[in-house]
Amino acid sequence: MTSQSRTVYCIGCGEHYDVSSIRWVDDQGNVGEPNPAYGAEVLTEELRMKQNRWFAQKLQPQCIQGDLLPDAVGNVPWLGMALVGEIGSGKTSFVRSLRRELKEGQAAAAFGISGQLASSSEGLWERRYLPDEPTRRPADGPRPVYQPVIFEIHDDRNNKHMANILIWDPAGELTKSEALLAEHMPALSATQSRVVFVPPGVMEGVPGVNLETEERVTVEETERILHALAKFQARPTSQEEVNTTLVILSKADCYGASPGFPKHVLAPRAYADGIRYEVLDDLIADSVELHDFLLRRAEARWLINAAKKLGSPYFLAISGTAMTNVERSRMVNEPVGVMDPLIIAMARAGLLPETPTGRVA
């Protein structure tokens, strides 16, 4: 949204709202004063100072139904990512690790970006990601809607706030039916990236998969999630749409001893400045290898067929344990692959600095 724009788009209810009707809500649900700069054609120094004081209140823009209005957050492009998967599939660990990687990881640095949690999401983060038993209750409001955590992405070359990443991470039990998703995640149909977490517990029939510490998950349960997700048709938003589906083999170190599994995807990537395009090529190649691994295993082929309902998905592997020596299968406690879903989603949306158009198909 530009300073001249008078309306913002709600990705929850699909309506446009005049800026005067935006509800600015704090972490406790209290409604505050509107942003003093909205609707202004010129941002004077006095107005800028008032806006800075207003930012300190950490308010988020919502429509009258309680849905977030991402066009009104920071006046920058945004990328919505919806994470779905069974309870225990690794979604929470992924978001925690993503925050660390954005702040100090080599992967983000290789693309000239860094990220931080938006101040308006700090309270939500404390409730959802700090406790041992995260609070998965939807935010209070006119209806039980899940609010996203927001990461601010910066272009480190010019220290510019270039985009916001909005991550919806609902409880696993809310992703098993179209009705539950519609009730708790009305914004799902407008998110540009859908990330499906598939835990190793659903691959019990695949030889060599280590399930000693994993809770078993039935194929039917995972298929139900994919079916519910496929029911949601993409809805146009306020910006150009490029929809991306990512299927994540979470806790992928459990596949290390499975015949034919491409173990090199568990090795830390050698990120460095100047090789970012090659990193994208590597991710696409890894996706093809993981697809072929699943296709060769009759016990895993169901995932290929179910994922096809979501278009042409990318397959990625994420693990909290990295393989430092592929030949000897030597492991170390170090997250691997955490940035991969975000890199692909941002590249396809044209949000990575200096990413050639069309490089990520």
C-alpha positions as CSV (number, residue, x, y, z in Angstrom):
1,M,0.0,0.0,0.0
2,T,1.3,3.4,-0.9
3,S,0.7,6.6,1.0
4,Q,-1.8,7.6,-1.6
5,S,-3.9,4.5,-1.3
6,R,-7.1,4.7,0.6
7,T,-8.0,1.0,0.8
8,V,-6.4,-2.2,2.0
9,Y,-7.2,-5.8,1.2
10,C,-8.1,-8.3,3.8
11,I,-6.8,-11.8,3.0
12,G,-9.2,-13.3,5.6
13,C,-12.6,-12.2,4.2
14,G,-11.5,-11.1,0.7
15,E,-12.8,-7.5,1.1
16,H,-11.3,-4.1,0.6
17,Y,-11.4,-1.7,3.6
18,D,-11.0,2.0,3.7
19,V,-8.0,2.9,5.9
20,S,-10.3,4.8,8.3
21,S,-12.0,1.5,9.2
22,I,-8.9,-0.3,10.2
23,R,-8.8,-1.5,13.8
24,W,-5.3,-1.1,15.3
25,V,-5.0,-3.8,18.0
26,D,-2.3,-4.5,20.6
27,D,-1.2,-8.0,21.8
28,Q,-3.9,-8.0,24.5
29,G,-6.8,-7.2,22.1
30,N,-7.0,-3.5,23.0
31,V,-7.9,-1.1,20.2
32,G,-5.5,1.8,19.9
33,E,-5.3,4.9,17.8
34,P,-4.8,4.6,14.0
35,N,-1.4,5.2,12.4
36,P,-1.1,9.0,12.1
37,A,0.6,8.6,8.7
38,Y,-2.1,6.6,6.9
39,G,-3.9,8.6,4.3
40,A,-1.2,11.3,4.3
41,E,0.1,12.3,0.9
42,V,3.4,13.7,2.3
43,L,5.3,12.3,5.3
44,T,6.5,15.5,7.0
45,E,9.2,15.4,9.7
46,E,6.6,16.1,12.3
47,L,4.4,13.3,11.0
48,R,7.4,11.0,10.9
49,M,8.1,11.6,14.6
50,K,4.4,11.0,15.5
51,Q,4.5,7.7,13.5
52,N,7.7,6.5,15.3
53,R,6.0,7.0,18.7
54,W,3.0,5.2,17.3
55,F,5.2,2.3,16.1
56,A,6.4,1.8,19.7
57,Q,2.9,0.7,20.7
58,K,3.3,-2.5,18.6
59,L,-0.2,-2.4,17.1
60,Q,-1.4,-4.6,14.3
61,P,-4.0,-3.7,11.7
62,Q,-7.1,-5.8,11.6
63,C,-10.4,-5.7,9.8
64,I,-13.7,-5.6,11.7
65,Q,-13.7,-9.4,11.7
66,G,-10.4,-9.6,13.4
67,D,-8.3,-10.7,10.4
68,L,-4.8,-9.3,9.8
69,L,-4.4,-6.7,7.0
70,P,-0.9,-7.4,5.7
71,D,-1.0,-4.6,3.1
72,A,-1.1,-2.2,6.1
73,V,2.0,-3.7,7.8
74,G,5.1,-1.6,7.0
75,N,4.0,-0.7,3.4
76,V,6.2,-3.4,1.9
77,P,5.5,-6.6,-0.2
78,W,4.5,-9.6,1.9
79,L,4.7,-13.3,1.5
80,G,2.2,-15.5,3.3
81,M,3.3,-19.1,4.2
82,A,0.8,-21.5,5.7
83,L,2.3,-24.5,7.6
84,V,0.2,-27.6,7.8
85,G,0.9,-31.0,9.3
86,E,0.2,-33.5,12.0
87,I,0.9,-32.8,15.6
88,G,4.6,-33.5,16.2
89,S,5.4,-33.0,12.5
90,G,8.1,-30.4,13.2
91,K,6.3,-27.2,12.4
92,T,7.1,-25.5,15.7
93,S,10.8,-26.5,15.6
94,F,11.0,-25.2,12.1
95,V,9.7,-21.7,13.0
96,R,12.0,-21.5,16.0
97,S,15.0,-22.5,13.9
98,L,13.9,-20.1,11.0
99,R,14.1,-17.1,13.4
100,R,17.7,-18.1,14.3
101,E,18.7,-18.7,10.7
102,L,17.3,-15.4,9.6
103,K,19.2,-13.5,12.3
104,E,22.6,-15.2,12.0
105,G,22.6,-18.0,9.5
106,Q,24.9,-18.3,6.5
107,A,22.0,-19.1,4.1
108,A,20.4,-15.7,4.6
109,A,23.7,-14.0,4.3
110,A,24.5,-15.7,1.0
111,F,21.4,-14.0,-0.5
112,G,22.2,-10.6,1.1
113,I,19.3,-10.7,3.4
114,S,18.6,-10.9,7.1
115,G,15.4,-11.0,9.2
116,Q,14.0,-10.3,12.6
117,L,10.7,-10.9,14.3
118,A,8.4,-8.0,14.0
119,S,7.9,-6.2,17.3
120,S,4.1,-6.6,16.9
121,S,4.6,-10.4,16.9
122,E,6.7,-10.6,20.1
123,G,3.7,-11.3,22.4
124,L,2.4,-14.0,20.1
125,W,5.9,-15.5,19.9
126,E,6.2,-15.7,23.7
127,R,2.9,-17.5,23.9
128,R,3.3,-19.8,21.0
129,Y,7.0,-20.7,20.7
130,L,8.7,-20.1,24.1
131,P,6.8,-22.5,26.4
132,D,7.6,-26.2,26.3
133,E,3.9,-26.7,25.6
134,P,3.1,-23.9,23.1
135,T,-0.3,-22.2,23.4
136,R,-2.2,-23.1,20.2
137,R,-5.4,-21.2,21.1
138,P,-6.5,-18.8,18.4
139,A,-6.3,-15.1,19.2
140,D,-9.2,-13.5,20.9
141,G,-11.6,-11.6,18.6
142,P,-14.9,-11.7,16.8
143,R,-14.1,-15.2,15.5
144,P,-11.4,-17.8,16.4
145,V,-8.8,-16.8,13.8
146,Y,-5.2,-17.8,13.9
147,Q,-2.9,-14.8,13.5
148,P,0.5,-15.2,11.8
149,V,3.9,-14.4,13.2
150,I,5.6,-11.8,11.1
151,F,9.3,-11.6,10.1
152,E,10.7,-8.4,8.7
153,I,13.2,-9.2,5.9
154,H,16.0,-6.6,5.2
155,D,18.2,-6.2,2.2
156,D,21.6,-5.9,3.9
157,R,23.2,-4.2,0.9
158,N,21.3,-1.0,1.7
159,N,19.8,-1.8,5.1
160,K,16.3,-1.6,3.6
161,H,13.2,-3.2,4.9
162,M,12.2,-5.1,1.8
163,A,9.4,-7.5,2.7
164,N,7.4,-9.1,5.4
165,I,7.0,-12.9,5.8
166,L,3.8,-13.9,7.4
167,I,3.7,-17.5,8.8
168,W,0.5,-19.1,9.8
169,D,1.2,-22.2,12.0
170,P,-2.1,-23.7,13.2
171,A,-2.4,-26.6,15.6
172,G,-2.2,-30.0,13.8
173,E,-5.7,-31.0,14.8
174,L,-7.1,-28.0,12.9
175,T,-5.7,-29.0,9.6
176,K,-7.6,-32.2,9.1
177,S,-10.8,-30.8,7.5
178,E,-11.8,-28.1,5.1
179,A,-14.4,-26.9,7.6
180,L,-11.8,-26.4,10.4
181,L,-9.3,-24.7,8.1
182,A,-12.0,-22.3,6.9
183,E,-13.0,-21.5,10.4
184,H,-9.5,-20.9,11.9
185,M,-7.5,-19.9,8.8
186,P,-9.7,-17.9,6.5
187,A,-6.5,-16.4,5.0
188,L,-5.3,-19.7,3.7
189,S,-6.8,-19.2,0.2
190,A,-4.7,-16.0,-0.1
191,T,-1.4,-17.3,1.1
192,Q,1.2,-17.6,-1.7
193,S,3.1,-20.6,-0.2
194,R,1.7,-23.7,1.4
195,V,4.2,-25.9,3.3
196,V,3.2,-29.4,4.2
197,F,5.2,-31.2,6.9
198,V,5.3,-34.9,6.6
199,P,6.8,-36.6,9.6
200,P,8.8,-39.9,9.3
201,G,6.1,-41.6,11.5
202,V,3.9,-41.9,8.4
203,M,6.6,-43.8,6.5
204,E,6.5,-46.9,8.7
205,G,6.6,-49.2,5.7
206,V,9.6,-47.7,4.0
207,P,12.7,-49.8,4.7
208,G,15.5,-48.3,6.8
209,V,13.5,-45.4,8.3
210,N,14.4,-45.0,12.0
211,L,11.1,-44.7,13.9
212,E,12.4,-45.5,17.4
213,T,11.5,-42.1,18.8
214,E,8.7,-41.2,16.4
215,E,5.0,-41.4,17.0
216,R,3.3,-43.4,14.3
217,V,1.0,-41.5,11.9
218,T,-1.4,-43.2,9.5
219,V,-1.3,-42.5,5.8
220,E,-5.0,-41.7,5.9
221,E,-4.4,-38.8,8.4
222,T,-1.8,-37.2,6.2
223,E,-3.9,-37.7,3.1
224,R,-6.8,-36.0,4.9
225,I,-4.6,-32.9,5.5
226,L,-3.5,-32.8,1.9
227,H,-7.1,-33.3,0.6
228,A,-8.4,-30.4,2.9
229,L,-5.6,-28.2,1.7
230,A,-6.3,-28.9,-2.0
231,K,-9.9,-27.8,-1.5
232,F,-8.8,-24.3,-0.9
233,Q,-8.5,-22.5,-4.3
234,A,-6.1,-19.6,-4.5
235,R,-7.9,-16.3,-4.3
236,P,-6.4,-13.1,-5.9
237,T,-5.0,-10.7,-3.4
238,S,-3.6,-7.1,-3.7
239,Q,-0.4,-8.2,-5.4
240,E,0.7,-10.5,-8.2
241,E,0.3,-14.1,-7.2
242,V,2.9,-16.9,-7.6
243,N,1.6,-19.9,-5.6
244,T,4.2,-22.4,-4.3
245,T,3.6,-25.8,-2.7
246,L,6.4,-27.3,-0.6
247,V,6.3,-30.8,0.8
248,I,8.7,-31.2,3.7
249,L,10.2,-34.5,4.8
250,S,10.7,-33.3,8.4
251,K,13.1,-35.0,10.9
252,A,14.8,-36.2,7.7
253,D,17.8,-37.7,9.6
254,C,15.5,-40.7,10.3
255,Y,15.8,-41.5,6.6
256,G,19.6,-41.7,6.7
257,A,19.7,-45.5,6.6
258,S,17.0,-45.9,4.0
259,P,18.2,-47.4,0.8
260,G,18.3,-44.9,-2.0
261,F,17.7,-41.9,0.2
262,P,19.9,-39.0,-1.1
263,K,21.9,-38.5,2.1
264,H,23.7,-35.5,0.8
265,V,20.6,-33.4,1.4
266,L,21.3,-33.8,5.2
267,A,24.8,-32.2,4.8
268,P,25.2,-28.5,5.7
269,R,25.2,-26.3,2.5
270,A,28.4,-24.4,1.7
271,Y,27.0,-21.0,1.5
272,A,29.1,-18.1,0.4
273,D,28.6,-14.7,-1.3
274,G,28.4,-15.0,-5.1
275,I,26.9,-18.5,-5.3
276,R,23.3,-17.7,-4.6
277,Y,22.0,-18.8,-8.0
278,E,23.8,-22.1,-7.7
279,V,22.1,-22.6,-4.3
280,L,18.7,-22.3,-6.0
281,D,19.8,-24.8,-8.7
282,D,20.9,-27.2,-5.9
283,L,17.5,-26.9,-4.1
284,I,15.7,-27.8,-7.3
285,A,18.0,-30.7,-8.0
286,D,17.4,-31.9,-4.4
287,S,13.7,-31.7,-4.9
288,V,13.9,-34.0,-8.0
289,E,16.1,-36.5,-6.1
290,L,13.7,-36.6,-3.1
291,H,10.7,-37.0,-5.5
292,D,12.5,-39.9,-7.3
293,F,13.3,-41.5,-3.9
294,L,9.6,-41.5,-2.9
295,L,8.5,-42.6,-6.4
296,R,10.8,-45.7,-6.2
297,R,9.4,-46.8,-2.9
298,A,6.0,-48.3,-3.3
299,E,5.4,-47.6,0.4
300,A,5.9,-43.9,-0.1
301,R,4.3,-43.4,-3.6
302,W,1.0,-42.4,-2.0
303,L,2.6,-39.1,-1.0
304,I,3.5,-38.3,-4.6
305,N,0.0,-39.0,-5.7
306,A,-1.6,-37.0,-2.9
307,A,0.7,-34.0,-3.4
308,K,-0.1,-33.8,-7.1
309,K,-3.5,-32.4,-6.0
310,L,-1.7,-29.3,-4.8
311,G,-0.1,-28.6,-8.2
312,S,3.6,-29.2,-8.9
313,P,5.1,-29.3,-5.4
314,Y,8.8,-29.0,-4.4
315,F,10.1,-31.7,-2.1
316,L,12.6,-30.7,0.6
317,A,14.2,-32.3,3.6
318,I,14.6,-30.6,7.0
319,S,16.4,-32.0,10.0
320,G,17.5,-30.9,13.4
321,T,20.6,-33.1,12.9
322,A,23.1,-32.5,10.1
323,M,25.3,-35.1,8.4
324,T,28.9,-33.8,8.5
325,N,30.3,-36.9,6.8
326,V,28.0,-38.5,4.3
327,E,30.1,-41.6,3.6
328,R,30.4,-42.4,7.3
329,S,26.9,-41.1,8.2
330,R,28.5,-38.9,10.9
331,M,25.8,-36.7,12.5
332,V,26.0,-33.5,14.6
333,N,23.2,-31.5,16.3
334,E,22.8,-28.7,13.8
335,P,19.7,-27.8,11.9
336,V,19.9,-28.3,8.2
337,G,17.5,-27.2,5.4
338,V,15.6,-24.7,7.6
339,M,16.0,-21.8,5.1
340,D,15.3,-23.9,2.0
341,P,11.5,-23.5,2.0
342,L,11.8,-19.7,2.5
343,I,14.5,-19.3,-0.2
344,I,12.3,-21.1,-2.8
345,A,9.1,-19.3,-1.9
346,M,10.8,-15.9,-1.9
347,A,12.6,-16.6,-5.2
348,R,9.3,-17.6,-6.9
349,A,7.7,-14.4,-5.6
350,G,10.6,-12.3,-6.9
351,L,11.6,-11.2,-3.4
352,L,15.2,-12.3,-3.4
353,P,17.8,-9.6,-4.3
354,E,19.2,-9.9,-7.8
355,T,17.3,-13.2,-8.5
356,P,17.0,-13.6,-12.2
357,T,13.4,-13.7,-13.5
358,G,12.3,-17.2,-14.2
359,R,15.3,-18.9,-12.6
360,V,13.1,-20.8,-10.2
361,A,10.5,-22.6,-12.3
